[in-house]
Amino acid sequence: MSLPRILSRRRAALVAGVALSVAAGLVTTTGSTASAGHRPGRDGVPGDQPLPGYTISNPPVAPLSVGGRPSRVVQGVRQHAAYVIEVPARWNGELVMWAHGYRGAGTVLTVDQPGYGLRQKFLDEGYAWAASSYAQNDYDVATGVTTTHDLARYAERVIGHRTRRTYIAGVSMGGHVIGRSLEEYPRFYDGALPMCGVLGDQRLFDYLLSYNLVAQDLADRPAYPTPADYLTTDVPVIQQRLGLAGLRPGGPDTTNELGKQLRSITTNLTGGPRPGADQAFSVWKDFLFTLASPDNGGSLSQNPGRVAQNVFTSYAPNTPVDVNATVERVRPSDLRSWRSHRLTQIPRIDGRPRVPTLSLHGLGDLFVPFSMEQIYRREVDRHHQGGLLVQRAVRAAGHCEFTPTEVGTAWDDLTRWVESPRGRRPAGDDVLTPSVVAAPTYGCRFTDPTAYATPALYPTRPLYPACPG
């Protein structure tokens, strides 16, 4: 089966899963319910109700068996967000908070269970876990930060004891939530595991803006501000003029000189030359056009492009077109949010984790690119906290395409780091040295070799040569 068809089936399965979840009930249903947060907030809405315009789907979560004894599951609504808390019968006194990724613009709030086999792993190892839907969808990091922190405090009341340690783990936009949470509540969390995370904060949107502006410039098809018919009228012309229309993962290279320049610029914007970069571009080159949309006049979380800019961006290579001279330059339209160091919907991350942090990132993920790790590393090093950050590259081009082994190993290494008396720092990858990142075997050290045998589950792994040994 071809990679595009596998990806299409995975997307169809995801859509079907969401539809089933919504069909299960747009009200809060729980196995064990804890009433919380009933007092009206500043918006006048009681905390056990969703904000206006939202509904909640929180169907009962069946307990898991740990050592022959069922876990305790508590569900409810607090601070306008749905939540799930699960505690094993033999609790080790520690709690893991799970931060979910971007939900899109939907109006149904749902809770994610920890993925990659982590839910069972947490319980088997004695950890309790908790997860919030956040109070709003869209790209609203602020609500993720505050509702996750509030739920961590509340989980102690549900469990009946103070936690000895609290971890935070999550994916994608959840990585942005994690990076900011570590700074918003210094040392509240004892360790962090962001995966495929937006650790480069607002600069994710700079990159997405750049991709579209450069493609428009190379194709001589200006389309900014983004018109409503961009995807149907402008993008097909851009794709045709750059030779992108027939480009497929694993297929022949159909790009012309202009398309090759866009691909090389995209590679440099997303982390520099590295294994699988050309194939990753073929996976993502169409999707990246869909991330440009007209401003709908709503909130910043609905229109993250307001903090995007390319005024200071230098593009390379700069031939055959002198893009740096001809590309349209855009300033942030929301300068106040762009400059702010407060907890906005799209906040900055300064690079001060203060506690052990271990991250995972796919080399070919161009939705949340590998450059996010490089940005974060530079900022953490600038604040002299580099010893608290370990980063690992995985040879995959999918977004958050990790195996349970890759994630479980990272979790084990993080907890040993945090909980060992000497705090021995685990191994990681150098994400900054260009020659290291460009090496043919880069990413092999922490990539699970068994993923190659199951392309239906890990469809982009075959785009990378198998690692030695």
HELIX and SHEET records of a PDB file:
HELIX    1   1 LEU A    3  ALA A   23  1                                  21    
HELIX    2   2 LEU A  118  ASP A  124  1                                   7    
HELIX    3   3 VAL A  141  ILE A  159  1                                  19    
HELIX    4   4 MET A  173  GLU A  184  1                                  12    
HELIX    5   5 ARG A  203  LEU A  218  1                                  16    
HELIX    6   6 TYR A  230  ASP A  234  3                                   5    
HELIX    7   7 VAL A  235  LEU A  242  1                                   8    
HELIX    8   8 GLU A  257  LEU A  269  1                                  13    
HELIX    9   9 ALA A  277  TRP A  284  1                                   8    
HELIX   10  10 PHE A  287  LEU A  291  5                                   5    
HELIX   11  11 LEU A  300  GLN A  302  5                                   3    
HELIX   12  12 PRO A  304  VAL A  307  5                                   4    
HELIX   13  13 VAL A  323  THR A  326  1                                   4    
HELIX   14  14 LEU A  335  ARG A  339  1                                   5    
HELIX   15  15 SER A  371  ARG A  382  1                                  12    
HELIX   16  16 GLY A  386  LEU A  388  5                                   3    
HELIX   17  17 PRO A  404  GLU A  419  1                                  16    
HELIX   18  18 PRO A  434  VAL A  437  1                                   4    
HELIX   19  19 PRO A  449  ALA A  453  5                                   5    
HELIX   20  20 ARG A  461  LEU A  463  5                                   3    
SHEET    1   A 2 THR A  55  ILE A  56  0                                        
SHEET    2   A 2 VAL A 108  LEU A 109  1                                        
SHEET    1   B 2 SER A  65  VAL A  66  0                                        
SHEET    2   B 2 ARG A  69  PRO A  70 -1                                        
SHEET    1   C 6 ARG A  72  ARG A  78  0                                        
SHEET    2   C 6 ALA A  81  VAL A  87 -1                                        
SHEET    3   C 6 ALA A 128  SER A 132 -1                                        
SHEET    4   C 6 GLU A  94  ALA A  99  1                                        
SHEET    5   C 6 ARG A 165  VAL A 171  1                                        
SHEET    6   C 6 GLY A 191  MET A 195  1                                        
SHEET    1   D 2 THR A 357  GLY A 362  0                                        
SHEET    2   D 2 LEU A 389  VAL A 394  1                                        
END                                                                             
